Amino acid sequence: MTVAVLAGGVGAARYLAGLVQVVDPASVTAVVNTADDTWMHGLRICPDLDTVMYTLGGGIDGERGWGRAGETWAVKDELAAYGVQPTWFGLGDRDLATHLVRTQMLDAGYPLSEVTQALCERWRPGVRLLPMSDQRVETHVVVDLPGEGRRAIHFQEWWLRHRAALPAQAFVPVGADNAKPAPGVLEALAAADAILLAPSNPVVSVGSILSVPELRAGLVAASAPVVGLSPIVGGAPVHGMADACLDAIGVPTSAAGVGAHYGARSAGGLLDGWLVHTTDGDTEVPGVRVLAVPLLMTDLAATTAMARAALDLAAELRR
């Protein structure tokens, strides 16, 4: 089975670790959110790409779910001693090497997709790892800052510095309208036997990926069934602060709310199938086959079972 996965964040990386227990990793293409990317201390940071790469390549800090295992923070401490801003975003010493290589290659003219391929030569994640676009797309959040009024700030500042506590008035994917899918993305969607929406933030991860117009159109036009996994269990996010994002766009923080937000492909939306947790078994999404299965990634076995359930549902929908 050939599988394409739209992925972003820690949840998607952990889900992919289970998926590659079910299918040949070489048959999986992960299309990864890059709208969280930012420039920091002159370096290009790609958090979601790196989290997937480190997780599948065996270099992730398993407790945090992001960054390198065995990390040290000497450079961060030295920057703080110099009073260099921002202090709310820290780069670990091991992680720093990845950002240096990426930035040097980007400065030399290589597109992000080729840079990612080069970085994966070291980490060997097994799956084909593609950024959603080689062009700059960055999520900015419109907020009311105390004493400054309404302004747009980068998603990372809203998420990490303010911990999503400032009510978001809008999310703006800067550059998305003019961005193109990275090489290989549309081909992966067209060739897939199953397309999965990982249990990622539906607004700033999956939503950001789908903000690239041709990419969204390619998913909707694909012949493979599209199956999503709910990131909401019992009315709360499994990981992160997706509820703050959903509140901002008027979507209920529930499996039904997110399923309706994605919508049925038969009615112009995205989904053919929707996996929800067993506690949300009464969920209904018009035009979508909803199936309740355990969706808590408590260990690799549970995550593998989630992956198998998604592929089984995709196979059912194909028939």
Secondary structure as GFF3:
##gff-version 3
##sequence-region A 1 319
A	DSSP	beta_strand	3	7	.	.	.	ID=ss1
A	DSSP	alpha_helix	9	19	.	.	.	ID=ss2
A	DSSP	three_ten_helix	25	27	.	.	.	ID=ss3
A	DSSP	beta_strand	28	32	.	.	.	ID=ss4
A	DSSP	beta_strand	38	40	.	.	.	ID=ss5
A	DSSP	beta_strand	43	45	.	.	.	ID=ss6
A	DSSP	alpha_helix	47	57	.	.	.	ID=ss7
A	DSSP	alpha_helix	74	82	.	.	.	ID=ss8
A	DSSP	alpha_helix	93	107	.	.	.	ID=ss9
A	DSSP	alpha_helix	112	123	.	.	.	ID=ss10
A	DSSP	beta_strand	128	131	.	.	.	ID=ss11
A	DSSP	beta_strand	138	145	.	.	.	ID=ss12
A	DSSP	beta_strand	149	154	.	.	.	ID=ss13
A	DSSP	alpha_helix	155	156	.	.	.	ID=ss14
A	DSSP	pi_helix	157	161	.	.	.	ID=ss15
A	DSSP	beta_strand	170	174	.	.	.	ID=ss16
A	DSSP	three_ten_helix	176	178	.	.	.	ID=ss17
A	DSSP	alpha_helix	185	191	.	.	.	ID=ss18
A	DSSP	beta_strand	194	197	.	.	.	ID=ss19
A	DSSP	alpha_helix	206	209	.	.	.	ID=ss20
A	DSSP	alpha_helix	213	221	.	.	.	ID=ss21
A	DSSP	beta_strand	226	229	.	.	.	ID=ss22
A	DSSP	beta_strand	232	233	.	.	.	ID=ss23
A	DSSP	beta_strand	236	237	.	.	.	ID=ss24
A	DSSP	alpha_helix	242	248	.	.	.	ID=ss25
A	DSSP	alpha_helix	255	262	.	.	.	ID=ss26
A	DSSP	three_ten_helix	265	267	.	.	.	ID=ss27
A	DSSP	beta_strand	273	276	.	.	.	ID=ss28
A	DSSP	three_ten_helix	278	280	.	.	.	ID=ss29
A	DSSP	beta_strand	289	292	.	.	.	ID=ss30
A	DSSP	alpha_helix	300	318	.	.	.	ID=ss31
###
